[in-house]
Amino acid sequence: MRLMNAIGLRHKGATELTSMTVPIPVINENEFLVRIHAVGVGSHDRWFIPNDAFFPYAIGIEAAGEIVERGSAVDQFAKGERVLFGNARQPKGGTWAEFAAVVSGDNLIKMPEGLSFVDAATLPVAGGTAIKGINALDLSHNDTLFIAGASGAIGTLAIQMAVDRGYRVAASASSRNQEYLLSLGAELAVDYRDDYWVERIRAWMPDGVAAALAIQPGTGVQSLPVVKDNGKIVTVSGDNNFISVRDIHIEQISFHPATRADVLQLVADVATGKIRVVIDQIFPFERGIEALERIEKRHGRGKTVLTFD
Ligand SMILES: NC(=O)c1ccc[n+]([C@@H]2O[C@H](COP(=O)([O-])OP(=O)(O)OC[C@H]3O[C@@H](n4cnc5c(N)ncnc54)[C@H](OP(=O)(O)O)[C@@H]3O)[C@@H](O)[C@H]2O)c1
């Protein structure tokens, strides 16, 4: 049995993450085995454990690496090809490991020339969520948008994508990130700890913005006063259990993957430099638990990544 280093849960019901040595997953005829070079870290990582997981179980749902084996029934992708992928709910183990079994070629995206493993690993979850959120807003060129909790992994991409589509963006973060939000293309930056941030957005758009993208938990309800009558709030963190006012439509997006064509476009835009990836911090893999505890405080600027290199 071939072994590898991983971080995860030793047994069903375990709550504490541990560094462990586990068997390298054995792939079936439809799967791929990927040697992982960089892992994207997200505040959800502790909680995505499939019901049919085999233990000990490596956590993690996104990474970038190279294909080292492919099942006999697949002819997509070649050994050695560099790929990025989301891999949620894989019972054989997640991406916080030296190798991962990827369930289908549909999960794999070929990395363009010039894209690093670190940058690629930031894209499957935060990029996919930014895409789903922006699409769900259903806005047109020159429409106005407020993005709440916008200097983190999702917001950093979402601001740039919204500006690229011609939307006019106001965004929130704490005082230390105001210049950062503007550097990403926001027209107005507000501090969510400022008592007058709602008034500042209303001064910018007296009738309210057309829509809000609420990234951090709790920001959906907080966004209500800045959205115009009959506007829209899209929440990504499951906080949709608040009562709407003034016919504002509330939509919660799911954890399902974004459309493949949209993800391919984002990857291409990052590779050409049209969209900028921002790395908060790179941790060596063995310090993964420390990295996760840090980002669970929800004050990262951009995305945190683990590397094996
Ligand atoms: N639906 C989906 O498919 C999906 C997928 C992935 C993640 N998610 C959800 O998305 C959320 C994580 O987003 P992320 O990865 O972008 O987070 P993140 O990187 O941790 O974001 C940190 C950002 O949030 C800001 N922030 C912290 N507390 C805030 C508050 N009370 N009000 C407003 N802003 C606040 C921070 O600003 P300062 O540092 O300046 O304070 C910073 O801009 C999680 O709740 C996760 O469940 C959903």
The ligand as a Gaussian input file, in Angstrom:
#p B3LYP/6-31G(d) Opt

LIG

0 1
 N      -22.493000      29.383000      -1.876000
 C      -21.283000      28.978000      -2.235000
 O      -21.085000      28.308000      -3.277000
 C      -20.107000      29.337000      -1.342000
 C      -18.843000      28.857000      -1.699000
 C      -17.762000      29.214000      -0.914000
 C      -17.940000      30.014000       0.198000
 N      -19.171000      30.436000       0.546000
 C      -19.359000      31.271000       1.741000
 O      -18.640000      32.483000       1.548000
 C      -18.140000      32.932000       2.794000
 C      -16.655000      33.124000       2.686000
 O      -16.334000      34.112000       1.726000
 P      -14.807000      34.451000       1.482000
 O      -14.068000      33.185000       1.245000
 O      -14.732000      35.565000       0.502000
 O      -14.427000      34.958000       2.935000
 P      -13.098000      35.624000       3.464000
 O      -12.014000      35.494000       2.457000
 O      -12.879000      35.125000       4.831000
 O      -13.566000      37.166000       3.510000
 C      -13.101000      38.050000       4.388000
 C      -13.768000      39.412000       4.069000
 O      -14.932000      39.578000       4.846000
 C      -14.885000      40.882000       5.476000
 N      -15.683000      40.796000       6.688000
 C      -15.398000      40.123000       7.818000
 N      -16.406000      40.296000       8.706000
 C      -17.339000      41.087000       8.093000
 C      -18.608000      41.644000       8.493000
 N      -19.108000      41.404000       9.706000
 N      -19.276000      42.398000       7.614000
 C      -18.785000      42.639000       6.376000
 N      -17.594000      42.167000       5.956000
 C      -16.887000      41.405000       6.802000
 C      -13.433000      41.136000       5.662000
 O      -13.086000      42.474000       5.765000
 P      -11.941000      42.991000       6.822000
 O      -10.835000      41.978000       6.852000
 O      -11.528000      44.292000       6.251000
 O      -12.679000      43.061000       8.140000
 C      -12.918000      40.573000       4.341000
 O      -13.236000      41.530000       3.322000
 C      -18.438000      31.836000       3.827000
 O      -19.498000      32.243000       4.638000
 C      -18.775000      30.639000       2.969000
 O      -19.715000      29.783000       3.596000
 C      -20.247000      30.129000      -0.211000

